[in-house]
Amino acid sequence: MKAILPLFLIAFSVSAIGQSRIEWLAGYTFASPSGKMKQNIRQGHGVTLGAQHVVAEKRVSVGLDFNYTIYGQNQSQQQYTFDDGTVADMDINVNNTFSNLMASVRYNLLSGKKVIPYIGFKAGYAWYRTHLNIYDPDDLDNCTPVETALLHKDGTLVYAAGGGLQYDLNTIFKRLPDGMLGLNLSAFYTQGGMVNYMNTDAPNHHTPAPSNRVGDFTADFINTQTQVMHKHHVGYVYNSLVKMMDFRISITSRLPY
């Protein structure tokens, strides 16, 4: 039941976008956690993609927003045993990520200007995942992992409120029609429900364990000389409410009629 509102908003956004002119968006995201989440995640860097329904001569628009952010990484070399019994030195990469899919509503405080301030609201769902990738160190390109695994996953409902500025780049590129290409700067505060997530490089690893640490995740490896199995620590599991600031810089492109 808790997912009904975000799903309704997303479905409404898809319907609106499909029936009108579209403004596309792509850019960079910097995530800065707050509250208890800040104890366990330093920061995140990611990409954002979006599309919104553009209504001529009006200030309200609706759309869809997708964000993918990496907030923790760890790389080491371990002796790894494959299913056929073969043992070899492998590069072990652990990546912590979260992604948001949200329906958005935006209100432009001005219209018809080169710089347009706006406020907005978003609601949707967030997925937190930790992936293990095992690479052959002799494969210099690391083009294909030898083995992959999803170590941990969880999710929760999220919502965000904030605002930003959109700058019409036809003031620089004179031949472009008004609104064809823009620079968008925004800041949104995101909140959500309780979620379990891992981090391989949380700030407090070498201090007393925080109260919201709920687990210690390890993976099994083998010593090729002694044939003794051992556990390799890959991260801690934490539990907290989703709370973070989201800063974005992106390029918007509006298709002509």
C-alpha positions as CSV (number, residue, x, y, z in Angstrom):
1,M,0.0,0.0,0.0
2,K,2.9,2.4,0.8
3,A,4.0,2.4,-2.8
4,I,0.6,3.4,-4.3
5,L,1.1,7.2,-4.2
6,P,4.6,7.2,-5.9
7,L,3.4,4.7,-8.5
8,F,0.4,6.8,-9.2
9,L,2.5,9.9,-9.6
10,I,5.0,8.1,-11.9
11,A,2.1,6.7,-14.0
12,F,0.6,10.2,-14.2
13,S,3.9,11.7,-15.3
14,V,4.5,9.0,-18.0
15,S,1.0,9.7,-19.3
16,A,1.5,13.5,-19.4
17,I,5.0,13.2,-21.0
18,G,3.6,10.9,-23.7
19,Q,1.1,13.5,-24.8
20,S,3.2,16.6,-25.0
21,R,6.5,18.3,-25.9
22,I,9.4,17.0,-23.8
23,E,12.3,18.7,-22.0
24,W,15.1,16.2,-21.5
25,L,17.7,16.6,-18.7
26,A,21.1,14.9,-18.0
27,G,23.8,15.9,-15.5
28,Y,25.9,15.4,-12.4
29,T,24.7,14.8,-8.8
30,F,26.5,15.4,-5.5
31,A,24.8,13.8,-2.5
32,S,25.5,15.0,1.0
33,P,23.9,12.9,3.8
34,S,22.6,14.3,7.0
35,G,21.3,13.0,10.3
36,K,22.4,9.5,11.3
37,M,23.0,8.6,7.6
38,K,25.9,11.2,7.7
39,Q,27.7,9.0,10.3
40,N,27.9,6.1,7.7
41,I,28.1,7.8,4.3
42,R,30.6,10.6,3.6
43,Q,29.2,11.7,0.2
44,G,28.0,10.4,-3.1
45,H,28.7,11.2,-6.8
46,G,26.4,10.2,-9.6
47,V,24.4,10.9,-12.7
48,T,20.8,12.1,-13.2
49,L,18.5,11.7,-16.1
50,G,15.0,13.2,-16.5
51,A,12.1,14.2,-18.7
52,Q,9.3,16.6,-18.0
53,H,6.1,17.8,-19.6
54,V,6.5,21.3,-20.9
55,V,3.3,23.4,-21.0
56,A,3.6,26.5,-23.2
57,E,2.8,29.8,-21.4
58,K,2.3,28.0,-18.1
59,R,4.5,27.7,-15.0
60,V,3.6,24.1,-13.8
61,S,5.3,21.0,-15.3
62,V,5.4,17.3,-14.3
63,G,8.0,14.7,-15.1
64,L,10.1,11.7,-14.2
65,D,13.5,11.8,-12.5
66,F,16.1,9.0,-12.3
67,N,19.3,9.3,-10.3
68,Y,22.2,6.8,-9.9
69,T,24.8,7.5,-7.2
70,I,28.0,5.7,-6.0
71,Y,28.7,6.4,-2.3
72,G,31.3,3.8,-1.4
73,Q,34.0,1.8,-3.1
74,N,36.7,-0.6,-2.0
75,Q,39.3,-2.5,-4.1
76,S,41.7,-5.2,-2.8
77,Q,43.4,-8.4,-4.1
78,Q,42.4,-11.8,-2.7
79,Q,42.9,-15.4,-3.6
80,Y,39.6,-16.6,-4.9
81,T,38.2,-20.1,-5.4
82,F,36.0,-20.7,-8.4
83,D,33.2,-23.3,-8.6
84,D,35.5,-25.8,-10.4
85,G,38.1,-25.6,-7.6
86,T,40.5,-23.4,-9.5
87,V,42.3,-20.8,-7.3
88,A,43.8,-17.5,-8.5
89,D,44.6,-14.0,-7.3
90,M,41.8,-11.7,-8.3
91,D,41.0,-8.0,-7.9
92,I,38.0,-7.7,-5.6
93,N,35.8,-4.5,-6.1
94,V,32.9,-3.7,-3.9
95,N,30.6,-0.9,-4.9
96,N,27.9,0.8,-2.8
97,T,25.2,2.6,-4.8
98,F,21.7,4.0,-4.5
99,S,19.2,4.9,-7.2
100,N,16.0,6.9,-7.1
101,L,13.1,6.9,-9.5
102,M,10.8,9.8,-8.7
103,A,7.8,11.6,-10.2
104,S,8.4,15.4,-10.0
105,V,6.3,18.6,-10.0
106,R,7.9,21.9,-10.7
107,Y,6.6,25.5,-10.5
108,N,8.4,28.3,-12.3
109,L,8.4,31.5,-10.2
110,L,9.0,33.5,-13.4
111,S,8.3,32.8,-17.1
112,G,9.7,34.1,-20.4
113,K,13.0,35.1,-18.7
114,K,16.6,34.1,-19.5
115,V,17.0,33.0,-15.9
116,I,14.0,31.2,-14.3
117,P,13.9,30.4,-10.6
118,Y,11.7,27.5,-9.6
119,I,10.6,25.3,-6.7
120,G,9.8,21.6,-6.9
121,F,8.6,18.5,-5.2
122,K,9.4,14.8,-5.9
123,A,8.2,11.5,-4.6
124,G,9.2,7.9,-5.5
125,Y,11.3,5.0,-4.5
126,A,15.0,4.5,-3.6
127,W,17.0,1.3,-4.0
128,Y,20.3,0.7,-2.0
129,R,22.6,-2.0,-3.3
130,T,26.1,-3.4,-2.8
131,H,27.7,-5.2,-5.7
132,L,30.8,-7.5,-5.6
133,N,32.8,-7.7,-8.9
134,I,35.8,-10.0,-9.3
135,Y,38.2,-9.1,-12.0
136,D,41.2,-10.9,-13.5
137,P,44.3,-8.7,-12.8
138,D,45.8,-9.9,-16.1
139,D,42.9,-8.4,-17.9
140,L,44.2,-4.8,-18.1
141,D,40.9,-3.4,-19.4
142,N,38.7,-5.0,-16.8
143,C,36.2,-5.2,-19.5
144,T,34.3,-8.2,-18.1
145,P,34.1,-9.3,-14.5
146,V,35.1,-12.9,-13.9
147,E,32.2,-13.1,-11.4
148,T,29.6,-10.8,-9.9
149,A,27.3,-10.9,-7.0
150,L,24.6,-8.7,-5.4
151,L,25.7,-8.7,-1.7
152,H,22.9,-6.6,-0.2
153,K,19.8,-4.7,-1.3
154,D,17.0,-2.8,0.3
155,G,14.7,0.0,-0.6
156,T,12.2,2.6,0.8
157,L,9.8,5.4,-0.2
158,V,11.4,8.8,-0.5
159,Y,10.3,12.4,-1.2
160,A,12.2,15.6,-1.9
161,A,11.6,19.3,-1.9
162,G,13.8,22.2,-3.1
163,G,14.4,24.5,-6.0
164,G,16.8,25.8,-8.5
165,L,17.6,28.1,-11.4
166,Q,17.4,27.4,-15.1
167,Y,19.5,29.5,-17.5
168,D,18.7,29.8,-21.2
169,L,21.9,29.1,-23.1
170,N,20.7,30.9,-26.2
171,T,22.3,34.0,-24.6
172,I,25.6,32.3,-25.5
173,F,24.7,30.3,-28.5
174,K,22.8,33.0,-30.4
175,R,21.4,30.7,-33.2
176,L,19.5,28.5,-30.8
177,P,15.7,29.2,-30.4
178,D,14.5,30.3,-26.9
179,G,14.4,27.4,-24.4
180,M,16.1,24.9,-26.7
181,L,19.2,24.4,-24.5
182,G,19.6,25.3,-20.8
183,L,21.8,25.0,-17.8
184,N,20.0,23.8,-14.7
185,L,21.3,24.2,-11.1
186,S,19.3,22.7,-8.3
187,A,19.3,21.7,-4.6
188,F,16.8,19.4,-3.1
189,Y,16.5,17.9,0.4
190,T,15.5,14.2,0.3
191,Q,13.8,12.3,3.1
192,G,12.6,8.7,3.3
193,G,11.8,5.7,5.4
194,M,14.1,3.3,7.3
195,V,16.5,1.5,5.0
196,N,19.4,-1.0,5.5
197,Y,22.5,-0.3,3.5
198,M,26.2,-1.2,3.4
199,N,29.3,0.9,3.1
200,T,32.8,-0.2,2.6
201,D,34.4,3.0,3.7
202,A,32.1,4.6,6.3
203,P,33.7,7.5,8.3
204,N,33.5,5.7,11.7
205,H,35.2,2.4,11.0
206,H,38.0,3.1,13.5
207,T,35.8,4.5,16.2
208,P,33.3,2.9,18.5
209,A,30.5,1.4,16.5
210,P,27.5,3.7,16.0
211,S,24.2,2.6,17.4
212,N,22.7,2.1,13.9
213,R,25.3,-0.5,12.8
214,V,23.2,-3.7,12.5
215,G,25.6,-6.1,10.8
216,D,29.1,-6.9,9.5
217,F,29.3,-8.4,6.0
218,T,32.1,-10.8,4.9
219,A,32.9,-12.9,1.9
220,D,34.7,-16.3,1.9
221,F,38.1,-16.7,0.3
222,I,40.9,-19.3,0.4
223,N,44.7,-19.3,1.1
224,T,46.3,-21.2,-1.8
225,Q,49.2,-22.5,0.3
226,T,47.3,-23.7,3.4
227,Q,44.0,-24.3,1.7
228,V,42.4,-22.7,4.7
229,M,39.2,-20.7,4.1
230,H,39.0,-17.2,5.5
231,K,36.5,-14.4,5.6
232,H,37.3,-11.1,3.9
233,H,35.6,-8.1,5.4
234,V,33.7,-6.1,2.7
235,G,31.6,-3.7,4.7
236,Y,29.2,-2.9,7.6
237,V,25.4,-2.8,7.4
238,Y,23.7,0.2,8.8
239,N,20.1,1.2,9.4
240,S,18.7,4.7,9.3
241,L,16.1,7.1,7.8
242,V,17.0,8.5,4.4
243,K,18.2,12.1,4.8
244,M,20.4,13.9,2.4
245,M,20.9,17.1,0.4
246,D,21.1,16.6,-3.4
247,F,23.0,19.2,-5.5
248,R,22.8,18.9,-9.3
249,I,24.2,20.6,-12.4
250,S,22.6,19.5,-15.6
251,I,21.9,20.4,-19.2
252,T,18.4,20.6,-20.4
253,S,17.3,20.2,-24.0
254,R,13.8,20.9,-25.4
255,L,12.8,19.4,-28.7
256,P,11.0,21.7,-31.1
257,Y,7.4,21.2,-32.1
